[in-house]
């Protein structure tokens, strides 16, 4: 029995962030800090999704920089390259190869029903491309290549996970079991950080108004200024209620992310204090959180050799896993074996 437990396979998790913008405190609160906690319990693959970023026109130099920035920021936030596989999506060609095969198993109607496609088509109506339409299929390839058991996702991606599950089951039915059918994974601890100026909207790295967003690369002075100018609500009480007091509730969430304190403890600590005092305390807490992350990030970006070595190691490990899956898929659909 003990031996069986020792040999039990760790479940696999895959996730990633697009390299279409800088990493925000929202990414940290809602995803990356949870990944750091999960990496010792699961076999984890974390990528920067540069292929996905191409659905929106990118400045090539900026895209290359942000791709490196995301990998460096993962490490700065606590993702250990010794415990997790960190890699760049485009460095593993199997993603694009499996996506094409899955394209041939996906109905046009399935993609056209994707809510995110409809929303992004309206946002970027000058460039409604086939890549945007097929985005969920590439996402399915990302997941299925690594035989992921669990995929940490937000509400906006649940529909894509359902399509991934359908494709896995469809392929398994026609060709015998090949893919693990993944489950969406909702971390036990999470925080949703909202826009500083529009607290009913989620904080977004692509927001045109930079005052809405706290980036993990922001300086102490910039962080303090953004929080000082953040929208609050009428009244003076520092209490959490998203429905009635979205502005102050967002700052309470930020304070909780930065300190680990519960909302009740924060309310008690600032009972009788002014909004100005609370904003000052929140700024200090967020600065204390971000400063060491920013320091480690800056160090990594100043040592390109180290970062390139880490990316090469990660790409090799990811490609080895991906090739095993892709080889099975090629054989089952009837493609000839590649010459060695």
C-alpha positions in Angstrom: 0.0 0.0 0.0 2.8 2.4 0.9 4.6 1.5 -2.3 1.4 2.2 -4.3 1.2 5.7 -2.8 4.8 6.4 -3.6 4.3 5.4 -7.2 1.1 7.4 -7.6 1.4 9.9 -10.4 1.1 13.6 -9.6 -1.7 15.2 -11.5 -0.6 17.6 -14.3 -1.6 21.3 -14.4 -1.1 23.6 -17.4 -1.7 27.3 -17.6 -0.3 30.5 -19.1 -0.6 34.2 -19.7 -0.5 35.9 -23.0 2.5 38.1 -23.7 0.3 40.9 -25.0 0.9 43.2 -22.1 2.8 43.7 -18.8 1.9 41.5 -15.8 -0.4 43.2 -13.3 -1.1 42.8 -9.6 -4.4 41.2 -10.8 -2.5 38.4 -12.5 -0.5 37.9 -9.3 -3.5 37.8 -7.1 -5.8 35.7 -9.3 -3.3 33.3 -10.8 0.5 33.4 -10.3 0.6 33.2 -6.5 -1.7 30.2 -6.7 0.5 28.6 -9.2 3.5 29.0 -6.9 1.5 27.2 -4.2 0.4 24.4 -6.5 3.8 23.7 -8.0 4.9 21.3 -5.2 1.7 19.4 -5.2 1.3 18.9 -9.0 3.4 18.5 -12.1 3.1 22.0 -13.5 3.7 23.4 -17.0 3.5 27.2 -17.2 3.9 29.0 -20.5 3.8 32.5 -22.0 1.3 32.3 -24.8 2.9 34.3 -27.5 1.1 32.5 -30.3 -2.2 33.5 -28.8 -1.1 37.1 -28.6 -0.9 37.2 -32.4 -4.7 37.3 -32.8 -4.3 41.0 -32.2 -1.7 42.9 -34.2 1.5 43.2 -32.2 4.6 45.3 -32.5 7.3 42.7 -33.1 10.0 44.2 -30.9 7.5 44.8 -28.1 6.1 41.3 -28.3 9.6 39.7 -28.0 10.3 41.9 -25.0 7.1 41.1 -23.3 7.5 37.4 -23.9 10.8 37.4 -22.0 9.3 39.7 -19.4 6.5 37.2 -18.6 8.9 34.3 -18.1 11.1 36.5 -15.8 8.1 37.7 -13.9 6.9 34.1 -13.3 10.2 33.4 -11.6 10.2 36.6 -9.7 6.8 35.8 -8.3 7.9 32.4 -7.0 7.6 29.9 -9.8 10.6 27.7 -9.4 12.1 26.4 -12.7 13.4 23.4 -10.7 9.9 22.4 -9.7 7.8 23.6 -12.7 8.4 23.6 -16.5 8.5 27.2 -17.7 8.5 27.7 -21.5 7.5 29.9 -24.4 4.6 28.5 -26.4 6.1 29.2 -29.8 9.3 27.3 -28.8 7.4 24.1 -28.9 6.2 23.6 -32.5 3.8 20.7 -31.4 1.3 23.3 -30.3 0.7 24.6 -33.8 0.9 21.0 -35.3 -1.7 19.6 -32.9 -3.9 22.7 -33.4 -4.2 22.0 -37.1 -5.3 18.4 -36.5 -7.8 19.5 -33.9 -9.1 22.1 -36.4 -10.1 19.2 -38.6 -12.2 17.8 -35.7 -14.0 21.0 -34.7 -17.2 22.2 -36.2 -17.6 25.8 -37.4 -20.6 26.1 -35.3 -18.7 25.2 -32.1 -16.2 28.0 -32.6 -18.9 30.6 -33.7 -20.7 30.0 -30.4 -17.7 31.0 -28.3 -18.7 34.1 -26.3 -15.1 35.4 -26.2 -14.9 35.4 -30.0 -18.0 37.4 -30.2 -16.8 39.9 -27.6 -13.3 40.3 -29.1 -14.7 40.6 -32.6 -16.5 43.7 -31.5 -13.5 45.1 -29.6 -11.2 44.5 -32.6 -13.6 44.8 -35.5 -10.8 46.1 -37.8 -9.0 42.7 -37.6 -11.5 39.8 -37.1 -9.1 37.0 -38.2 -9.3 33.3 -38.5 -6.8 33.0 -35.7 -9.2 34.7 -33.3 -11.9 32.4 -34.5 -9.7 29.3 -33.9 -8.2 30.6 -30.7 -10.0 28.0 -28.5 -8.7 25.1 -30.7 -5.0 26.3 -30.1 -5.9 26.5 -26.4 -7.2 22.9 -26.6 -3.9 21.8 -28.2 -2.0 23.6 -25.4 -3.8 21.6 -22.8 -4.1 18.2 -24.5 -0.4 18.0 -25.5 0.6 17.7 -21.9 -2.2 15.4 -20.9 -3.2 18.0 -18.3 -5.6 16.8 -15.7 -6.5 20.2 -14.4 -6.5 23.7 -15.9 -6.7 26.8 -13.7 -9.2 29.1 -15.4 -11.4 32.1 -14.8 -15.1 32.3 -15.7 -14.3 33.7 -19.1 -12.4 30.6 -20.1 -14.8 27.9 -18.9 -16.4 27.6 -22.3 -13.0 27.0 -23.9 -12.3 24.2 -21.4 -15.7 22.6 -22.3 -14.7 22.6 -26.0 -11.3 21.1 -25.1 -13.1 18.3 -23.2 -15.4 17.7 -26.2 -12.5 17.5 -28.6 -10.6 15.1 -26.3 -13.7 12.8 -25.9 -14.4 13.0 -29.7 -10.8 12.0 -30.6 -10.7 9.2 -28.0 -14.0 7.8 -29.3 -12.9 7.7 -32.9 -9.3 6.5 -32.4 -9.1 4.9 -28.9 -8.1 6.6 -25.7 -5.3 9.2 -26.5 -6.0 12.4 -24.5 -6.6 13.0 -20.8 -10.0 14.7 -20.5 -9.1 17.8 -18.4 -11.1 19.4 -15.6 -11.3 23.1 -14.9 -9.5 23.9 -11.7 -10.7 26.7 -9.4 -8.0 27.4 -6.8 -9.1 27.4 -3.2 -7.7 30.9 -2.7 -8.2 33.7 -5.2 -8.8 37.4 -5.5 -10.4 39.4 -8.2 -8.7 42.8 -8.5 -10.7 45.5 -10.3 -9.9 48.7 -12.2 -8.7 51.5 -9.9 -10.8 54.1 -11.7 -13.7 51.9 -12.7 -14.1 49.4 -9.9 -17.0 47.5 -11.5 -14.6 46.4 -14.3 -11.8 43.8 -14.0 -8.2 45.2 -13.9 -6.8 44.5 -17.4 -3.2 44.7 -18.7 -4.6 46.1 -22.0 -6.5 49.0 -20.4 -5.7 52.2 -22.3 -5.9 54.1 -19.1 -2.7 53.1 -17.2 -4.1 54.7 -14.0 -6.5 51.8 -13.8 -3.8 49.2 -13.5 -1.0 48.4 -11.1 1.8 46.6 -12.9 4.4 44.4 -11.1 7.1 46.5 -12.8 5.7 49.8 -11.5 8.0 51.9 -9.2 7.0 52.7 -5.6 6.1 56.3 -6.5 3.9 55.2 -9.4 2.1 52.6 -7.2 1.4 55.1 -4.5 0.1 57.7 -7.0 -2.3 55.2 -8.6 -3.7 54.1 -5.3 -4.0 57.7 -4.0 -6.1 58.6 -7.1 -8.2 55.4 -7.0 -11.9 55.8 -7.0 -13.7 55.3 -3.7 -17.4 55.6 -2.7 -19.6 58.1 -0.9 -19.4 57.8 2.8 -16.4 57.3 5.1 -16.7 53.8 6.5 -14.0 51.3 5.5 -16.1 48.2 5.0 -16.3 45.5 2.4 -19.4 45.3 0.2 -18.9 44.8 -3.6 -22.5 45.7 -4.4 -22.7 48.8 -2.3 -19.1 50.0 -2.1 -17.1 48.7 -5.1 -14.3 51.2 -4.9 -13.3 50.8 -1.2 -14.0 47.0 -1.5 -11.4 46.8 -4.3 -8.8 48.6 -2.1 -9.6 46.2 0.8 -9.1 43.3 -1.6 -5.7 44.8 -2.6 -4.7 45.3 1.0 -5.7 41.7 1.7 -3.7 40.3 -1.2 -0.6 42.3 -0.1 -0.8 41.4 3.6 -2.7 38.1 3.9 -5.2 39.7 6.3 -8.9 38.8 6.1 -11.4 41.5 5.2 -12.8 41.5 8.7 -9.3 42.1 10.2 -8.7 44.9 7.7 -12.0 46.6 8.6 -11.1 46.3 12.3 -7.6 47.7 11.8 -8.9 50.8 10.0 -12.0 51.4 12.0 -12.4 55.1 12.4 -9.7 55.9 9.9 -10.2 58.2 6.9 -10.1 57.1 3.2 -6.9 59.0 2.9 -5.3 57.0 5.7 -6.5 53.7 4.3 -5.2 54.5 0.8 -1.8 55.4 2.4 -1.8 52.1 4.3 -2.8 50.2 1.1 -0.1 51.8 -0.9 2.5 50.9 1.7 1.3 47.3 1.7 1.2 46.9 -2.1 4.7 48.5 -2.4 6.0 46.0 0.2 4.6 43.2 -1.8 5.8 44.3 -5.2 9.2 45.8 -4.4 11.0 42.4 -4.0 9.2 41.0 -7.0 10.3 43.9 -9.1 13.9 43.6 -7.8 14.1 39.9 -8.8 12.5 40.7 -12.2 15.0 43.5 -12.9 17.9 41.2 -12.0 16.7 38.4 -14.3 16.2 40.8 -17.2 19.7 42.2 -16.7 21.1 38.7 -17.1 19.9 37.6 -20.5 22.2 34.5 -20.5 20.6 33.1 -17.4 17.0 33.7 -18.7 17.8 32.2 -22.1 19.3 29.1 -20.4 16.1 28.7 -18.3 13.9 29.1 -21.4 16.0 26.5 -23.3 15.7 24.0 -20.5 12.0 24.6 -20.2 11.4 24.3 -23.9 13.3 21.0 -24.1 11.3 19.5 -21.2 8.0 20.8 -22.6 8.8 19.5 -26.2 9.7 16.1 -24.9 6.3 15.7 -23.2 4.5 17.2 -26.2 6.3 15.0 -28.8 5.1 11.9 -27.0 1.5 13.0 -27.3 1.9 14.3 -30.9 3.5 11.0 -32.0 0.5 9.0 -30.8 -1.9 11.4 -32.6 0.0 11.3 -35.9 0.0 7.5 -35.9 -3.7 7.3 -35.0 -4.9 9.7 -37.7 -2.7 8.0 -40.4 0.2 10.3 -40.9 3.6 8.7 -41.7 6.3 8.6 -39.1 9.0 11.3 -39.4 12.4 10.1 -40.6 14.9 10.1 -37.8 
